[in-house]
Amino acid sequence: MSQPNSGKNGGSSSGKKHRSRKNNRRNRSNRPRRYGSTAKKTLEERNATIIKDMENRAMGRFQQNPLPMGFPDGIEEPKTFKFDWKLSPVPLKDEEEMAGKVMRKGEFGWLDDDRVDEIAEIAKDYKMTLEQALSLRSALLQQKTVYGHGRLRSQGKNMLRLYNEGVSVVDLSTRFDFPPMNIFRIILTEMRWSKSKIKESLRQPSRLSERERTEFEAAEAADRVSNVDQGESQERADLFEDILADWFEEQGVRLRRQPEMVQEQKQDLGRPVRTPDILFLDHVEINGKPVAWIDAKHFYGADVDFQRKKMAKQMARYIEEWGSGAVVYRHGFSENLFMPGCTLLDANLLDLSKLGPGE
């Protein structure tokens, strides 16, 4: 009677198990990555103790000795304000669906009217506005750009060769699926240009040769992710911050605004260190959570890895100094977005007519 193979001569049974585990790992790695982060409820439970400590720090900040950064000398006894802020977060499923529809290979620039109309029509089937969908696209493009930078650099020599053969930067962007301005910078780097020379030349493109100047202008026009001129976007962001601060002052809340804190820290510390858009000089509670400071973001709060990590790092500096705070998103936020110590708000309570339409 034959006996089962005990593994003496190569161990076929254990070998099969090993191959099975290997195949399982391979199958898992081939599966589409789940969109978004861990479920918000799970993260809230994991961070419950940390969040409570952040909230206690916010409530006790006026009793600290010395007082936290940004508090004026002889500050008056703080009053208490409580606000109910109605929220309309975007379901994660809807954000995930839109994320797969707003991105196209080689598409990094401002969208033409037909493409915008197409996205607007798609958005009607989901609980997202056109502005939210376009802002989500921006977040995804930023992530794609940052996480793909290593691949971009590895293609530098190949791109320079094609560029010297006459292929335009915009065509290279479509072919390799990287932002045009980043490709242009890589090409200049491969030409042995120093970082300072590249920086100065892009600020003053008249110094470039005719070809480089033409390529720069075309790349800049086709790139809303890595382009040099971000002036208009910053102006709208500043106006949004003012609208938010004005609203709280109209409710009687005392506060300090970012510009005065920037100036003060430059004088005292040589540079801005911790400068939220609003620092409250009174106790403020929003939806039952203590809020010591607020930062205004003129975009949609997407549950996108790169944007979330970047935001959390910035907010951690404020939490360390003053305790828990809040973030107000101009275009709302994902229901699954979570940052410990941060109450997430949309702009539903604010009159945004000064901003006009658009992103």
VEXDREN-2710 file (C-alpha; in Angstrom, 1 decimal):
% VEXDREN-2710
k/r/px/py/pz
1/MET/0.0/0.0/0.0
2/SER/1.4/3.4/-0.9
3/GLN/2.3/5.8/1.8
4/PRO/1.7/9.6/1.8
5/ASN/4.8/11.7/0.9
6/SER/6.2/12.8/4.2
7/GLY/8.4/15.5/2.7
8/LYS/11.7/13.5/2.8
9/ASN/12.3/13.7/-0.9
10/GLY/11.5/17.4/-1.5
11/GLY/8.3/17.7/0.5
12/SER/5.7/18.1/-2.1
13/SER/3.0/18.9/0.5
14/SER/4.9/21.8/2.1
15/GLY/6.0/22.9/-1.4
16/LYS/2.4/23.2/-2.4
17/LYS/1.6/25.2/0.7
18/HIS/4.5/27.5/0.0
19/ARG/3.4/28.0/-3.6
20/SER/-0.1/28.6/-2.4
21/ARG/1.0/31.3/0.0
22/LYS/3.1/32.9/-2.7
23/ASN/0.2/32.9/-5.1
24/ASN/-2.1/34.4/-2.5
25/ARG/0.3/37.2/-1.9
26/ARG/0.6/37.8/-5.6
27/ASN/-3.2/37.8/-6.0
28/ARG/-3.6/40.3/-3.2
29/SER/-1.0/42.6/-4.7
30/ASN/-2.8/42.4/-8.1
31/ARG/-6.1/43.4/-6.6
32/PRO/-7.2/47.1/-7.1
33/ARG/-6.2/49.1/-4.0
34/ARG/-9.2/50.0/-1.8
35/TYR/-10.1/53.7/-2.3
36/GLY/-9.7/56.0/0.7
37/SER/-8.3/55.4/4.1
38/THR/-9.4/53.2/6.9
39/ALA/-13.0/53.7/8.0
40/LYS/-13.4/56.9/9.9
41/LYS/-15.3/55.3/12.8
42/THR/-12.4/52.8/13.3
43/LEU/-9.8/55.6/13.3
44/GLU/-11.9/57.6/15.8
45/GLU/-12.0/54.6/18.2
46/ARG/-8.3/54.0/17.8
47/ASN/-7.4/57.6/18.5
48/ALA/-10.1/58.2/21.2
49/THR/-7.5/58.8/24.0
50/ILE/-5.3/61.1/21.9
51/ILE/-8.3/63.1/20.8
52/LYS/-9.5/63.6/24.3
53/ASP/-6.1/64.9/25.3
54/MET/-6.1/67.3/22.4
55/GLU/-9.5/68.6/23.4
56/ASN/-8.5/69.0/27.1
57/ARG/-5.5/71.0/25.9
58/ALA/-7.8/73.3/23.9
59/MET/-10.1/73.9/26.8
60/GLY/-7.2/74.5/29.3
61/ARG/-5.1/76.8/27.1
62/PHE/-6.1/80.0/28.9
63/GLN/-4.8/78.6/32.2
64/GLN/-1.4/77.7/30.8
65/ASN/1.6/79.4/32.3
66/PRO/3.2/80.8/30.2
67/LEU/0.3/81.3/27.7
68/PRO/0.5/79.6/24.3
69/MET/2.0/81.4/21.3
70/GLY/0.0/84.2/19.8
71/PHE/-1.9/85.2/22.9
72/PRO/-1.5/89.0/23.7
73/ASP/-0.3/90.2/27.0
74/GLY/-3.2/91.1/29.4
75/ILE/-5.7/89.0/27.6
76/GLU/-9.2/89.5/28.9
77/GLU/-11.2/86.7/30.5
78/PRO/-12.4/84.5/27.6
79/LYS/-16.1/84.2/26.8
80/THR/-17.8/81.0/25.6
81/PHE/-19.5/80.6/22.2
82/LYS/-21.3/77.5/21.0
83/PHE/-22.2/76.9/17.4
84/ASP/-24.2/74.2/15.6
85/TRP/-22.7/73.8/12.2
86/LYS/-24.9/71.9/9.8
87/LEU/-22.7/69.6/7.6
88/SER/-23.2/67.9/4.2
89/PRO/-20.2/65.5/3.8
90/VAL/-19.8/63.7/0.5
91/PRO/-20.3/59.9/0.7
92/LEU/-17.0/58.0/0.2
93/LYS/-18.6/55.8/-2.5
94/ASP/-19.6/58.8/-4.6
95/GLU/-16.1/60.3/-4.2
96/GLU/-14.6/57.0/-5.3
97/GLU/-16.8/56.8/-8.4
98/MET/-15.9/60.3/-9.4
99/ALA/-12.2/59.8/-8.8
100/GLY/-12.3/57.2/-11.6
101/LYS/-13.9/59.6/-14.0
102/VAL/-12.1/62.9/-13.6
103/MET/-8.6/61.6/-14.5
104/ARG/-7.2/60.9/-18.0
105/LYS/-3.7/60.0/-19.0
106/GLY/-1.6/63.0/-19.9
107/GLU/-4.3/65.5/-18.8
108/PHE/-2.7/67.9/-16.4
109/GLY/-4.0/71.3/-17.7
110/TRP/-7.1/73.4/-17.3
111/LEU/-10.0/71.6/-18.9
112/ASP/-11.8/72.9/-21.9
113/ASP/-15.5/73.7/-21.8
114/ASP/-16.5/70.4/-23.3
115/ARG/-14.6/68.4/-20.8
116/VAL/-16.0/70.5/-17.9
117/ASP/-19.5/70.0/-19.2
118/GLU/-18.8/66.2/-19.4
119/ILE/-17.7/66.1/-15.8
120/ALA/-20.7/68.2/-14.8
121/GLU/-23.0/65.8/-16.4
122/ILE/-21.4/62.8/-14.7
123/ALA/-21.5/64.5/-11.3
124/LYS/-25.3/64.7/-11.6
125/ASP/-25.4/61.0/-10.9
126/TYR/-23.5/61.4/-7.6
127/LYS/-23.7/63.5/-4.4
128/MET/-21.0/65.8/-5.6
129/THR/-21.0/69.2/-7.3
130/LEU/-18.9/70.1/-10.3
131/GLU/-16.7/72.2/-8.1
132/GLN/-16.1/69.3/-5.8
133/ALA/-15.3/67.0/-8.7
134/LEU/-12.8/69.4/-10.2
135/SER/-11.1/70.0/-6.8
136/LEU/-11.0/66.2/-6.3
137/ARG/-9.2/66.0/-9.7
138/SER/-6.6/68.5/-8.4
139/ALA/-5.9/66.5/-5.3
140/LEU/-5.5/63.3/-7.4
141/LEU/-3.2/65.1/-9.8
142/GLN/-1.0/66.4/-7.0
143/GLN/-0.8/62.9/-5.5
144/LYS/0.0/61.4/-8.9
145/THR/2.7/64.0/-9.5
146/VAL/4.4/63.6/-6.1
147/TYR/4.2/59.8/-5.9
148/GLY/5.4/59.5/-9.5
149/HIS/8.4/61.7/-9.2
150/GLY/10.9/58.9/-8.9
151/ARG/9.6/57.4/-12.1
152/LEU/9.8/60.8/-13.8
153/ARG/13.5/61.2/-12.8
154/SER/14.3/57.7/-14.0
155/GLN/13.1/58.7/-17.5
156/GLY/15.1/61.9/-17.6
157/LYS/17.8/60.8/-20.1
158/ASN/15.2/59.3/-22.4
159/MET/13.1/62.5/-22.3
160/LEU/16.1/64.7/-23.1
161/ARG/17.0/62.5/-26.1
162/LEU/13.4/62.8/-27.5
163/TYR/13.4/66.5/-26.7
164/ASN/16.6/67.0/-28.7
165/GLU/15.0/65.0/-31.5
166/GLY/12.3/67.7/-31.6
167/VAL/9.5/66.2/-29.5
168/SER/7.7/68.9/-27.5
169/VAL/7.4/69.0/-23.8
170/VAL/3.6/68.8/-24.1
171/ASP/3.8/65.7/-26.3
172/LEU/6.2/64.1/-23.8
173/SER/3.7/64.9/-21.0
174/THR/1.0/63.0/-23.0
175/ARG/3.4/60.1/-23.8
176/PHE/4.8/59.6/-20.3
177/ASP/1.9/60.9/-18.2
178/PHE/3.8/63.4/-16.1
179/PRO/3.0/67.2/-15.7
180/PRO/4.6/69.3/-18.5
181/MET/6.4/71.7/-16.2
182/ASN/7.9/68.9/-14.2
183/ILE/9.1/67.3/-17.5
184/PHE/10.6/70.6/-18.5
185/ARG/12.5/71.0/-15.3
186/ILE/13.8/67.4/-15.6
187/ILE/15.0/68.2/-19.1
188/LEU/16.8/71.3/-18.0
189/THR/18.4/69.3/-15.1
190/GLU/19.6/66.7/-17.6
191/MET/21.1/69.6/-19.6
192/ARG/23.2/70.2/-16.4
193/TRP/21.4/73.3/-15.4
194/SER/21.7/74.1/-11.7
195/LYS/18.6/74.3/-9.5
196/SER/19.1/78.1/-9.0
197/LYS/19.5/78.6/-12.7
198/ILE/16.3/76.7/-13.4
199/LYS/14.4/78.7/-10.8
200/GLU/15.6/82.1/-11.9
201/SER/15.0/81.3/-15.6
202/LEU/11.5/80.1/-15.0
203/ARG/10.8/83.3/-13.1
204/GLN/12.2/85.4/-16.0
205/PRO/11.6/83.3/-19.1
206/SER/12.8/86.1/-21.3
207/ARG/16.3/84.8/-20.5
208/LEU/15.6/81.5/-22.1
209/SER/16.6/80.6/-25.7
210/GLU/13.8/80.8/-28.3
211/ARG/13.1/77.1/-28.2
212/GLU/13.2/76.8/-24.4
213/ARG/11.0/79.9/-24.0
214/THR/8.4/78.5/-26.5
215/GLU/8.4/75.1/-24.7
216/PHE/8.1/76.8/-21.3
217/GLU/5.0/78.9/-22.4
218/ALA/3.3/75.8/-23.9
219/ALA/4.1/73.7/-20.8
220/GLU/2.9/76.3/-18.4
221/ALA/-0.4/76.7/-20.3
222/ALA/-0.9/72.9/-20.2
223/ASP/-0.2/72.4/-16.5
224/ARG/-2.3/73.4/-13.6
225/VAL/-0.4/71.2/-11.1
226/SER/3.2/72.3/-11.3
227/ASN/2.9/75.7/-13.1
228/VAL/4.8/78.7/-11.8
229/ASP/2.0/81.2/-11.6
230/GLN/-0.4/80.4/-8.7
231/GLY/-1.4/84.0/-8.0
232/GLU/-5.1/83.9/-8.7
233/SER/-5.7/80.8/-6.7
234/GLN/-3.9/82.4/-3.7
235/GLU/-6.0/85.6/-4.0
236/ARG/-9.2/83.6/-3.8
237/ALA/-7.9/81.5/-0.8
238/ASP/-7.0/84.8/1.0
239/LEU/-10.5/86.1/0.4
240/PHE/-12.1/82.9/1.7
241/GLU/-10.0/83.2/4.9
242/ASP/-11.2/86.8/5.4
243/ILE/-14.9/85.8/4.8
244/LEU/-14.5/83.1/7.5
245/ALA/-12.8/85.4/10.0
246/ASP/-15.4/88.1/9.4
247/TRP/-18.2/85.7/10.1
248/PHE/-16.8/84.8/13.6
249/GLU/-16.2/88.4/14.5
250/GLU/-19.8/89.2/13.5
251/GLN/-20.8/86.6/16.1
252/GLY/-18.8/88.5/18.7
253/VAL/-15.9/86.1/18.9
254/ARG/-12.4/87.6/19.5
255/LEU/-9.7/86.3/17.3
256/ARG/-6.3/86.9/15.7
257/ARG/-5.8/86.5/12.0
258/GLN/-2.9/84.9/10.2
259/PRO/-1.2/88.0/8.7
260/GLU/-0.7/89.6/12.1
261/MET/0.6/86.4/13.6
262/VAL/3.0/86.0/10.7
263/GLN/4.4/89.5/11.2
264/GLU/4.7/89.0/14.9
265/GLN/6.5/85.7/14.6
266/LYS/8.9/87.1/12.0
267/GLN/9.9/89.8/14.5
268/ASP/10.1/87.5/17.5
269/LEU/11.4/84.3/16.0
270/GLY/12.8/85.3/12.6
271/ARG/10.2/83.3/10.6
272/PRO/6.6/82.2/10.9
273/VAL/6.4/79.0/12.9
274/ARG/2.7/78.3/13.8
275/THR/0.2/80.5/11.9
276/PRO/-3.4/79.1/11.5
277/ASP/-5.7/81.3/9.6
278/ILE/-7.7/82.1/12.8
279/LEU/-6.6/81.8/16.5
280/PHE/-9.5/82.2/18.9
281/LEU/-9.1/84.4/22.0
282/ASP/-12.4/83.0/23.4
283/HIS/-13.7/79.5/24.1
284/VAL/-15.4/78.3/20.9
285/GLU/-17.3/75.1/20.7
286/ILE/-18.6/73.8/17.3
287/ASN/-20.9/70.8/17.2
288/GLY/-19.9/69.9/20.7
289/LYS/-16.1/70.0/20.1
290/PRO/-13.7/72.6/21.5
291/VAL/-12.0/74.6/18.7
292/ALA/-9.0/76.7/19.6
293/TRP/-8.0/77.6/16.0
294/ILE/-9.3/77.3/12.5
295/ASP/-7.6/76.8/9.1
296/ALA/-9.5/77.6/5.9
297/LYS/-8.9/75.5/2.8
298/HIS/-10.1/76.8/-0.5
299/PHE/-10.7/73.3/-1.9
300/TYR/-12.5/70.1/-1.4
301/GLY/-11.3/67.9/1.5
302/ALA/-10.8/64.6/-0.4
303/ASP/-10.0/61.3/1.3
304/VAL/-6.8/61.2/-0.8
305/ASP/-3.6/59.9/0.8
306/PHE/-1.2/62.6/-0.2
307/GLN/-3.5/65.5/0.6
308/ARG/-4.6/64.0/3.9
309/LYS/-1.1/63.4/5.1
310/LYS/0.1/66.8/4.1
311/MET/-2.9/68.4/6.0
312/ALA/-2.4/66.3/9.1
313/LYS/1.2/67.3/9.3
314/GLN/0.3/71.0/9.2
315/MET/-2.5/70.7/11.7
316/ALA/-0.3/68.7/14.1
317/ARG/1.8/71.9/14.7
318/TYR/-1.3/73.9/15.7
319/ILE/-2.6/71.1/17.9
320/GLU/0.7/70.8/19.7
321/GLU/0.5/74.5/20.6
322/TRP/-3.2/75.1/21.3
323/GLY/-5.0/71.8/21.3
324/SER/-7.9/70.7/19.0
325/GLY/-9.1/73.0/16.2
326/ALA/-11.1/72.9/13.0
327/VAL/-10.6/72.9/9.2
328/VAL/-13.2/74.6/7.0
329/TYR/-13.2/73.4/3.4
330/ARG/-14.5/75.8/0.7
331/HIS/-16.0/72.9/-1.3
332/GLY/-16.9/70.5/1.6
333/PHE/-15.2/67.3/2.4
334/SER/-15.4/63.5/2.3
335/GLU/-17.5/61.7/5.0
336/ASN/-14.5/59.4/5.6
337/LEU/-11.8/62.1/5.9
338/PHE/-10.3/62.0/9.4
339/MET/-7.5/63.9/11.2
340/PRO/-7.2/63.5/15.0
341/GLY/-8.0/66.7/16.9
342/CYS/-9.6/68.4/13.8
343/THR/-13.3/69.1/13.5
344/LEU/-14.1/69.2/9.8
345/LEU/-16.5/71.8/8.5
346/ASP/-17.9/72.9/5.1
347/ALA/-18.8/76.5/4.1
348/ASN/-22.5/76.1/4.2
349/LEU/-23.0/78.8/6.9
350/LEU/-21.0/81.4/5.0
351/ASP/-21.9/84.0/2.4
352/LEU/-19.5/83.2/-0.4
353/SER/-20.9/85.6/-3.0
354/LYS/-17.7/87.7/-2.9
355/LEU/-15.8/84.7/-4.3
356/GLY/-18.1/84.3/-7.3
357/PRO/-18.5/81.0/-9.2
358/GLY/-15.8/78.4/-10.0
359/GLU/-13.1/76.6/-8.1
END
